[in-house]
Amino acid sequence: MSRTFADLLPIPLDAESLSALSPLSNGQDLLSLLDRWVERGWLRALDRAFVAFLAERDPAGDSLVLLAAALTSHQLGHGHVCLDLGETLAEPDFALSLPPEGDALAGPLLLPSQLLESLDTETWRRTLASSSLVALSSDDSPAARQRPLVLAQTRLYLRRYWSFERRIDSALRARLNSSEAPPAELPERLDALFDTAQTQVDWQKLACALATRRAFSIITGGPGTGKTTTVVRLLALLQGPAVEVGTPLRIRLAAPTGKAAARLTESISQQVQGLTVASAVRDKIPTEVTTVHRLLGSRPGTRHFRHHAANPLPLDVLVIDEASMIDLEMMANLLDALPAHARLVLLGDKDQLASVEAGAVLGDLCRDAEVGRYSPQTRAWLEQVSGESLAQSGLEEGSDDKHPLAQQVVMLRHSRRFGQGSGIGQLARLVNQQAAGEARALLVEGSHTDLFNLSLRGEKDRALDRLLLQGLGRGTEGGQGYRHYLSVLKEGRPPAQLHYEDSRWSDWARSVLQAFESFQLLCAVRKGPWGVEGLNQRVTQVLFAARLIDGDQQWYEGRPVLMTRNDYSLGLMNGDIGIALRLPDGEGAERHVLRVAFPRNDGKGGVRFVLPSRLSDVETVFAMTVHKSQGSEFAHTALILPDALNPVLTKELIYTGITRAKHWFSLIEPRSGVFEEAVRRKVKRLSGLMLEQL
């Protein structure tokens, strides 16, 4: 007898009922257990609904298939592209083993990791392979294409994500297998763009050389290693010969968020002006950076874009900055829309947090970046055209016929922002190496003026409030807290009688926005007293008590807000930060209204003013998540950790938080030991992208 949807609704369970379940052999028992997991937050309601859909489609299906489907959907929610049966059974992801953020429910427990203990990989794989819901990756028949799950060896995918991965894999293989003709007189052109007197390997020069050989290349490196400098010289290297023959290349620059686009626009503009190339070449290097969504032509309310395989982008070279933030679906759409002849260059820090959505595309593609693995042919060619010697580079040597992807990846290794004496730079390196003990020692010893560590004694510790107000208290502008930007707001306000179109209002707004970037509180989580929600309330209360803001209404002068969604009608992007300011309303100098000032993403330092009533997708941003901070930099960054272990706490999160700081970094700890545990955990996003070495 087939079951109805009503049969799949949650069933209340007590401890005795839970212990009597047989979820691995009885489909109804499994569904009941999944309901308990949804209650506890271990599983999303979306995951449970997907399983219910599959159970209706195949009422007689094996419960092991439904369990795998639930966990595959769960994995997507945690950024994985697939469920790897073998890895999940051998070492369950800690997201399957820990209570989620905010879990405070009592009752009988059966962790997902505990249920998996009795399974073996081969039995599970055979059961999936025989299911009518699962297609084998080698089967491309019309019937197989209708099945919602795909099994590739021991990796189980939702069909949509299997398709994304295959599209990316296929597109990159095609680009890596096609040769490009390097610019004529390449050695001479490289020498003209780079200092030939360097005593160490010039990785920037090598990156430019390699990027001329294929239609795809990656330049990765940490903060201050010169990714932007490198790509500007690469564009000059490519554009020079094209301008000389009268056919300049169509070049476009893009980044995942509006904030990252604005930063790159400003940086590229400065770098292009300093190029020692002919003005005709310089004029053909673009300085305006757009978002990837805008580049592709997003269609509101859909997952589709105006540019795709049948309507490719009109360009010859595409550069994507902050590529670690690009998820699997977006990368698939981007490659679909790229003309076959066009070059694609990805820039990013492979060690940063991966995208919020499923996939870690840059990390997957940079598996060999650290060791190099350049073939003898590549090494010989690089030395010939660049004049650099790789004998002392410390790179591994690849074989003649393997690792073609590695031939197109260059890791920049010399940071110009964090020198040898930089505490921030040393801490970032130790965290990246997962040297938790050494990182702790560096924080404790107090020998670096750019590092500060605050251990809190409970939730009401006023030391946190003092840090939020005053920062490090060392008398330096960057070391201050949120009092600084509010002081600039009040002390720099133009005379009230000035007309609203007077440029002094824009100049003032720009100075307030710049002052706000001197300090930023970052959180690992959203919920709880140590998350974004609780800390935004706390900072608001602290500033209100200090009479720095009037916080008794939703909107008040000085309120900083973060865009949480793209708004193309306003020209504002997800991640843009604005501040509410009181300005003349245009009717007369006596009347003032509240407007939100946002920096323009044009690299020229402009400001746009928006009425609060037009902003629906914003939130207060005294505190933001580390994820949201990607693509941004702040003079002083304070990272506050939660007081309990959480699946999001990893060395990538800590590293990303540290490297948002330009001059000062503060670590705030409500409980000892959490920092070390986070540093020891490494994100491992499961996927099959480029697993077969190219």
LINPEKA-V413963 format. One line per field, one symbol per residue. ss: DSSP state (A for helix, B for strand, O for the rest). psi: psi as a letter, one per 40 degrees, with the letter a starting at -180 (. if undefined). burial: 1 if it has 24 or more other C-alpha atoms within 12 Angstrom, else 0. Layout:
ss=???
psi=???
burial=???
This chain:
ss=OOOOAAAAOOOOOOAAAAAOOOOOOOAAAAAAAAAAAAAAOOOOAAAAAAAAAAAAAOOOOOAAAAAAAAAAAAAAAOOOOOBBAAAAAAOOOAAAOOOOOOOOOOOOOOOAAAAAAAOOAAAAAAAAAOOOOBBBOOOOOOOAAAOOBBBBOOBBBBAAAAAAAAAAAAAAAAAAAOBOOOOOOAAAAAAAAOOOOOOOOOAAAAAAAAAOOBOBBBBBBOOOOOAAAAAAAAAAAAAAAAAAOOOOOOBBBBBOOAAAAAAAAAAAAAAAAOOOOOAAAAOOOOOOBBBAAAAAOBOOOOOOBOOBOOBOOOOOBBBBBOAAAOOAAAAAAAAAOOOOOOBBBBBBOOOOOOOOOOOOAAAAAOOOOOOBBBBAAAAAAAAAAAOOOOOOOOOBBBOOOOOOOAAABBBBOOOOOOOOOOAAAAAAAAAAOOOAAAAAAAAAAOOOOOBBBBBOOOOOOAAAAAAAAAOOOOOOOOOOOOAAAAAAAAAOOOOOOOOOOOAAAAAAAAAAAAAAOOBBBBBOOOOOOOOAAAAAAAAAAAAAAOOOOOOOOOOOOOOBBBBOOOBOOOOBOOOOBBBBBBBBOOOOOOOBBBBBBBBOOOOOOOBBBBBAAAOOOBBBOOBBBAAAAOOOOBBBBBBBBOOOOOOOOOAAAAAAAAOOBBBBBBBBBOOOOAAAAAAAOOOOOOOOOOOOOO
psi=hiiiddeeiihhhidddddeigdeehdddddddddddddeediidddddddddddddgdeihdddddddddddddddeeidihhddddddghhedeeiiiheheiiiihgiddddedeiidddddddddeieehiidehfidddeeheihhhbehhiiddddddddddddddddddehiihiiifddddddddiheeieihgddddddddeediehihhiiaheefddddddddddddddddddeegiihhihiididdddddddddddddddehgiiddddeehiehhiiddddegihheieiidhadegihgidhhhhifeeehidddddddddehideiihhhiiheeiiaidihigddddefdeddecfhidddddddddddeihededeiihiideifdddeehhhhehhedgadehddddddddddefgddddddddddfeheeihhhhigidehedddddddebefeeiddeiaedddddddddehihdeiieehedddddddddddddeehhhiididiideiddddddddddddddefdigfeidhihehhihheihgddefiiheihihhihiieediddhiihihhihifeeeeiiihhhdeehdgiiifdhiidddeheiiidhhhhhiieiiidehiddddddddeehddihhhhhdhidddddddehhhghhiehfdhh.
burial=0000000111000000010010110011111111111111111110111111111101101111111111111111111111111101100111111111110000001111101100101001101110111111100000000011111111111111111111111011101100000110011011101100000011111111111111111111111111111111111111111110000111111111111111111111101110101000110111111111111110000000101100011011111111111111111111111111111111111111111111111111111111011110011011101111110010101100001111111111101001000111111111110111001101100001111111110000001111111111000011111111111110001100000100001111111111111111111111111111111111110111000110100011111111111110001111111111111110000000111111111110111111010010011111111111111111111111111111111111111111111111111111000111111111111111110001
